[in-house]
Amino acid sequence: MGGHLPAGTAFRAATAGRGHCTAPHTGARGATVQCHLATLKACAAWRIHITVTIKASTGTLRDQANITSVTPGPRTGNTTTTTTTKITTKITR
C-alpha cells in the first residue's frame, strides 16, 4: 500500500497492524508512505494508521492510497481508495 501525502501536511508517523511501513522523516512534506503488509485472508482487512500535521485551520484534505500485490486479485478495478477530510478549528478555553 502506498500513498503520497496531501499538500499542506507534514508526516508524523505510520503504523500497520500486520506489517511495517517505510516512511519519510518526521516533518517531511509531500512525501510518500509505503506499507508492506502480511498475507491477507479472504474477507479480512488490514489497519494502517498514518498521522500528519496540517498547516491549514479550515478546508478539505483529499488523500489517495494505491494497493499492489504480487498475487493479482480477481477484481483489478478496486486497488485505489480516496478519503476526504474536512478541516475545522475548535477553540477550547
C-alpha positions in Angstrom: 0.0 0.0 0.0 1.4 3.4 -0.8 0.3 6.9 -0.9 1.6 10.4 -1.5 0.8 12.8 1.5 -1.6 15.6 0.6 -0.5 19.1 0.1 -0.4 21.2 3.3 0.5 18.2 5.5 3.7 17.1 7.2 4.4 13.4 8.1 4.4 12.4 11.8 4.0 8.6 12.0 2.8 5.4 10.2 2.0 2.0 11.6 0.5 -1.2 10.2 -1.2 -3.8 12.3 0.3 -6.7 10.4 3.4 -5.5 8.6 5.6 -2.4 8.6 5.7 1.0 7.0 8.6 2.7 5.2 8.2 6.4 5.8 10.0 9.7 5.4 11.5 11.6 8.4 9.1 13.3 10.8 8.1 16.7 9.4 8.6 15.8 5.7 6.2 17.4 3.3 4.9 16.0 0.0 6.4 12.6 0.8 5.3 9.0 0.0 4.4 6.4 2.7 4.8 2.7 1.7 3.4 -0.1 3.9 4.4 -3.7 3.4 1.7 -6.0 4.7 1.3 -9.6 5.6 -0.8 -12.0 3.6 -4.5 -11.1 3.7 -7.0 -13.9 4.0 -10.4 -13.8 2.2 -12.9 -11.3 3.8 -10.2 -10.0 6.1 -8.8 -6.4 6.4 -5.7 -4.6 7.4 -5.5 -1.5 9.6 -3.0 1.2 8.7 -2.7 4.4 10.6 -0.9 7.4 9.1 -0.6 10.6 11.2 0.1 14.0 9.7 0.1 17.6 11.0 -1.8 20.1 8.9 -1.0 23.7 8.1 -4.5 24.9 7.3 -7.1 25.7 10.0 -10.0 25.1 7.7 -10.6 23.5 4.3 -10.6 19.9 2.9 -7.8 17.4 2.6 -8.1 14.7 -0.1 -5.8 11.6 0.1 -5.5 8.6 -2.2 -3.9 5.2 -1.5 -2.9 2.6 -4.0 -2.7 -1.1 -3.4 -0.4 -3.5 -5.3 0.1 -7.3 -4.8 2.4 -10.0 -6.1 -0.8 -12.1 -6.4 -3.4 -10.5 -8.6 -6.8 -10.3 -7.2 -10.0 -11.3 -9.1 -11.2 -7.6 -9.3 -8.5 -5.4 -10.7 -10.6 -2.2 -10.5 -10.6 -2.0 -6.7 -6.9 -1.1 -6.0 -7.3 2.6 -5.2 -9.2 4.4 -2.4 -9.7 8.1 -1.8 -10.6 9.8 1.5 -11.7 13.4 2.0 -11.4 15.0 5.4 -12.9 18.3 6.4 -10.7 20.5 8.5 -12.3 22.6 11.2 -10.8 24.7 14.0 -12.1 24.1 17.5 -11.2 26.7 20.1 -11.2 25.5 23.7 -10.8 27.7 26.7 
